[in-house]
Amino acid sequence: MTSAPKAVGVIGGGRMGSGIAQSFAAAGSAVTVVESGTDAAATALERIGAGLRRAEERGHLAEPATLVTRRVTLVSTVEALPPDAELVVEAVPEDAALKARLLKAAEEAVSETTVLATNTSALSVTDLAAVLRRPERFLGMHFFNPVPASALVEIVIAPDTSPHTVQAALEWTKALGKQDVVVKDSPGFASSRLGLALGLEAIRMVEEGVAAPEAIDDAMRLGYKHPMGPLRLTDLVGLDVRLAIAEYLHATLGERFAPPQLLRDKVARGELGQKAGQGFYTW
């Protein structure tokens, strides 16, 4: 029977990082979350606690939420990660330089046997591995939002990733009660590449006046059995996140991923989706 790692580090306490931390804590791991700033750390801890309380109310926790929350520790620097962590997951915004800097610092803070993972949804895992001394211990573990409720983890393998590291990631994914999809490192992997293509075309349809966002989403939800339409999903992911991924894939894969002007305009106006209260929908 597979088991979760005894000690896990999560770099970043935003929505994704908090969800990853919650999932591992619920599976029995002692989790250390790196989040700089007193307010950001307090928000991360409250988000994790609230998520665990909801899980308890729904009967999805094997233990009281208060006990699980005690397994979560907040620290302000990567250097404070536990040296004996079996896994450290980086979950900061999609900025390659930021991710590389934090992963390099994490590698120095933990043991030589620690597996490092990035939660990037599109950036090159191979390029991030290039800054590490032990690239064989590194891979992508792409979680999906909301992490506790999502069934999928996309395992992204770079050229230097060792089979042992892949096997460990697969076992930990199973211990979380999630399903793996294994892909080789390529721009956008499988999920972001296909999901973004659909999302960008839906935005172009709104831009061209083909149909209202609700109609486009209903067409995919009712006609193709998608759990939600591509525009509501864009609001959930964040329009700024979608734009950043589109710009990266546009640069690496060509014109078919060129961001529509409507997407750029909405991001410029601060209409970032659910987190801002306004995107293609009013939240």
C-alpha positions as CSV (number, residue, x, y, z in Angstrom):
1,M,0.0,0.0,0.0
2,T,1.4,3.4,-0.9
3,S,1.8,6.1,1.7
4,A,2.3,9.9,1.6
5,P,5.7,11.3,2.3
6,K,6.4,11.8,6.0
7,A,7.6,15.4,5.4
8,V,6.7,17.7,2.6
9,G,7.7,21.3,1.8
10,V,5.5,23.6,-0.3
11,I,7.0,26.8,-1.7
12,G,4.2,29.3,-2.0
13,G,1.0,29.6,0.0
14,G,-1.4,30.9,-2.7
15,R,-4.4,29.1,-3.9
16,M,-2.5,26.3,-5.5
17,G,0.2,26.0,-2.8
18,S,-2.4,26.0,0.0
19,G,-4.4,23.3,-1.8
20,I,-1.3,21.1,-2.3
21,A,-0.4,21.6,1.4
22,Q,-4.0,20.7,2.5
23,S,-4.0,17.5,0.4
24,F,-0.7,16.2,1.8
25,A,-1.6,17.1,5.4
26,A,-4.9,15.3,5.0
27,A,-3.0,12.3,3.7
28,G,-0.8,12.3,6.8
29,S,2.3,14.3,5.9
30,A,3.9,17.0,8.0
31,V,3.8,20.0,5.7
32,T,6.0,23.1,5.8
33,V,4.7,26.0,3.7
34,V,7.1,28.8,2.7
35,E,5.3,32.1,2.4
36,S,6.9,35.5,2.9
37,G,5.1,38.2,4.7
38,T,3.0,38.0,7.8
39,D,-0.3,38.8,6.1
40,A,0.3,36.3,3.3
41,A,1.3,33.6,5.8
42,A,-1.8,34.2,7.9
43,T,-4.0,34.1,4.7
44,A,-2.4,30.8,3.6
45,L,-3.0,29.2,7.0
46,E,-6.6,30.3,7.1
47,R,-7.2,29.0,3.6
48,I,-5.8,25.6,4.5
49,G,-7.8,25.5,7.7
50,A,-11.0,26.5,6.0
51,G,-10.4,23.9,3.3
52,L,-9.9,21.2,5.9
53,R,-13.0,22.2,7.8
54,R,-15.1,22.0,4.6
55,A,-13.6,18.5,3.9
56,E,-14.5,17.4,7.4
57,E,-18.1,18.7,7.0
58,R,-18.4,16.6,3.8
59,G,-17.0,13.5,5.5
60,H,-13.8,13.5,3.4
61,L,-11.3,13.6,6.3
62,A,-10.2,10.6,8.4
63,E,-9.3,12.8,11.3
64,P,-10.7,16.1,12.8
65,A,-9.7,19.1,10.8
66,T,-8.1,20.7,13.9
67,L,-5.7,17.7,14.2
68,V,-4.8,17.8,10.5
69,T,-4.2,21.6,10.7
70,R,-1.5,21.0,13.4
71,R,0.6,19.2,10.8
72,V,1.0,22.4,8.8
73,T,3.8,24.8,9.7
74,L,4.4,28.2,8.0
75,V,7.9,29.5,7.5
76,S,9.1,32.7,5.8
77,T,12.2,31.5,3.9
78,V,13.1,28.5,1.7
79,E,16.2,28.0,3.9
80,A,13.8,27.0,6.8
81,L,12.5,24.0,4.9
82,P,13.0,20.8,6.8
83,P,16.2,19.1,5.6
84,D,14.6,15.7,5.9
85,A,11.7,16.5,3.6
86,E,11.0,13.7,1.1
87,L,9.4,16.1,-1.3
88,V,9.4,19.8,-1.9
89,V,6.8,21.2,-4.4
90,E,7.3,24.7,-5.8
91,A,4.0,26.5,-6.4
92,V,4.8,30.2,-7.0
93,P,3.5,32.3,-10.0
94,E,4.5,31.4,-13.6
95,D,7.7,33.3,-13.6
96,A,10.6,31.1,-14.8
97,A,13.3,33.2,-13.1
98,L,11.5,33.2,-9.8
99,K,10.9,29.5,-9.9
100,A,14.5,28.7,-10.8
101,R,15.8,30.9,-8.0
102,L,13.6,29.3,-5.4
103,L,14.2,25.7,-6.6
104,K,18.0,26.3,-6.5
105,A,17.7,27.6,-2.9
106,A,15.5,24.7,-1.9
107,E,18.0,22.2,-3.3
108,E,20.6,23.8,-1.0
109,A,18.3,23.6,2.0
110,V,17.3,19.9,1.8
111,S,19.0,16.6,1.7
112,E,20.5,14.9,-1.4
113,T,17.6,12.4,-1.4
114,T,14.8,15.0,-1.5
115,V,12.7,15.1,-4.6
116,L,12.0,18.5,-6.0
117,A,8.9,19.2,-8.1
118,T,7.5,22.2,-9.9
119,N,3.8,22.8,-10.1
120,T,4.2,24.9,-13.3
121,S,1.3,24.5,-15.7
122,A,3.3,25.2,-18.9
123,L,6.9,26.3,-18.4
124,S,9.8,24.1,-19.4
125,V,10.7,21.6,-16.7
126,T,13.9,20.9,-18.6
127,D,15.0,24.6,-18.3
128,L,14.2,24.7,-14.6
129,A,16.2,21.4,-14.1
130,A,19.3,23.1,-15.7
131,V,19.8,25.3,-12.6
132,L,20.0,22.3,-10.2
133,R,22.9,20.2,-9.2
134,R,20.8,17.1,-9.0
135,P,18.4,17.3,-12.0
136,E,17.7,13.6,-11.7
137,R,15.7,14.3,-8.5
138,F,13.5,16.8,-10.2
139,L,10.2,16.7,-12.2
140,G,6.9,18.4,-12.8
141,M,3.9,17.6,-10.5
142,H,1.2,19.7,-12.1
143,F,-1.8,19.8,-9.7
144,F,-5.2,21.3,-10.7
145,N,-7.4,23.9,-9.1
146,P,-9.0,23.3,-6.7
147,V,-6.4,20.8,-5.6
148,P,-8.2,18.9,-2.9
149,A,-11.2,18.2,-5.2
150,S,-9.3,17.6,-8.4
151,A,-8.6,14.0,-9.4
152,L,-5.6,14.6,-11.6
153,V,-1.8,15.2,-11.2
154,E,0.1,15.6,-14.4
155,I,3.6,14.1,-14.0
156,V,6.1,15.8,-16.3
157,I,9.4,14.1,-17.0
158,A,12.4,16.0,-18.1
159,P,15.3,14.2,-19.9
160,D,17.4,13.9,-16.7
161,T,14.6,12.8,-14.4
162,S,15.4,9.4,-13.0
163,P,13.0,6.4,-13.0
164,H,13.2,6.3,-9.2
165,T,12.0,9.9,-9.0
166,V,9.1,9.2,-11.3
167,Q,8.1,6.1,-9.4
168,A,8.2,8.1,-6.1
169,A,5.9,10.8,-7.6
170,L,3.5,8.2,-8.9
171,E,3.3,6.6,-5.5
172,W,2.7,9.9,-3.7
173,T,0.0,10.8,-6.3
174,K,-1.8,7.6,-5.6
175,A,-1.4,8.1,-1.8
176,L,-3.3,11.4,-2.2
177,G,-6.1,9.5,-3.9
178,K,-5.4,11.1,-7.3
179,Q,-4.9,9.8,-10.8
180,D,-1.6,10.4,-12.7
181,V,-1.1,11.3,-16.3
182,V,2.6,10.9,-17.3
183,V,3.9,13.2,-20.1
184,K,7.3,14.1,-21.5
185,D,8.3,17.7,-21.0
186,S,7.0,19.9,-23.9
187,P,5.5,23.4,-24.0
188,G,2.1,23.3,-22.2
189,F,2.4,19.5,-21.5
190,A,-0.9,17.8,-22.4
191,S,-3.4,19.5,-20.2
192,S,-2.5,23.2,-20.5
193,R,-1.8,22.9,-24.2
194,L,-5.2,21.4,-25.0
195,G,-7.1,23.3,-22.4
196,L,-5.7,26.6,-23.5
197,A,-6.4,26.0,-27.2
198,L,-10.1,25.5,-26.3
199,G,-10.1,28.5,-24.0
200,L,-8.5,30.9,-26.5
201,E,-10.9,29.9,-29.2
202,A,-13.8,30.5,-26.8
203,I,-12.5,34.0,-26.1
204,R,-12.1,34.7,-29.8
205,M,-15.8,33.7,-30.2
206,V,-16.8,36.2,-27.6
207,E,-14.6,38.8,-29.2
208,E,-16.2,38.2,-32.6
209,G,-19.7,38.3,-31.2
210,V,-20.5,34.7,-32.1
211,A,-22.3,34.0,-28.8
212,A,-22.4,35.1,-25.1
213,P,-20.0,33.4,-22.7
214,E,-22.9,31.5,-21.1
215,A,-24.0,30.1,-24.4
216,I,-20.5,29.0,-25.3
217,D,-20.0,27.4,-22.0
218,D,-23.4,25.6,-22.1
219,A,-22.6,24.3,-25.6
220,M,-19.5,22.5,-24.2
221,R,-21.1,21.5,-20.9
222,L,-24.3,20.1,-22.3
223,G,-23.1,19.0,-25.7
224,Y,-19.7,17.5,-24.8
225,K,-20.3,16.8,-21.1
226,H,-17.5,19.1,-19.9
227,P,-18.0,19.7,-16.1
228,M,-17.8,23.5,-16.9
229,G,-17.3,25.6,-19.9
230,P,-14.0,27.0,-21.1
231,L,-14.8,30.6,-20.1
232,R,-16.0,29.8,-16.6
233,L,-12.8,27.7,-16.3
234,T,-10.8,30.6,-17.5
235,D,-12.3,32.7,-14.7
236,L,-11.5,30.0,-12.2
237,V,-7.9,29.6,-13.3
238,G,-7.4,33.4,-13.6
239,L,-7.2,35.5,-16.8
240,D,-3.8,36.7,-15.9
241,V,-2.6,33.1,-15.5
242,R,-4.2,32.1,-18.9
243,L,-2.5,35.1,-20.5
244,A,0.9,34.2,-19.2
245,I,0.6,30.7,-20.4
246,A,-0.7,31.8,-23.8
247,E,2.2,34.2,-24.2
248,Y,4.7,31.4,-23.4
249,L,3.0,28.9,-25.8
250,H,2.8,31.6,-28.5
251,A,6.5,32.1,-28.2
252,T,7.3,28.4,-28.3
253,L,4.6,26.9,-30.5
254,G,3.5,29.6,-32.8
255,E,0.6,31.8,-33.9
256,R,-2.2,29.3,-33.0
257,F,-1.6,30.3,-29.3
258,A,-1.6,34.1,-29.9
259,P,-3.6,35.7,-27.0
260,P,-6.8,37.4,-28.2
261,Q,-6.9,41.2,-27.7
262,L,-10.0,40.7,-25.5
263,L,-8.0,38.6,-23.0
264,R,-5.2,41.3,-22.9
265,D,-7.8,44.0,-22.4
266,K,-9.5,42.3,-19.5
267,V,-6.3,41.6,-17.7
268,A,-5.2,45.2,-18.2
269,R,-8.6,46.3,-16.6
270,G,-8.0,44.0,-13.7
271,E,-10.8,41.6,-14.7
272,L,-8.9,38.5,-13.7
273,G,-11.8,36.2,-13.0
274,Q,-13.2,34.8,-9.8
275,K,-10.4,36.1,-7.6
276,A,-11.1,39.7,-8.7
277,G,-14.9,39.3,-8.7
278,Q,-15.1,39.9,-12.5
279,G,-13.9,38.1,-15.6
280,F,-16.2,36.7,-18.2
281,Y,-18.7,36.3,-15.4
282,T,-19.5,38.4,-12.3
283,W,-18.6,36.5,-9.2
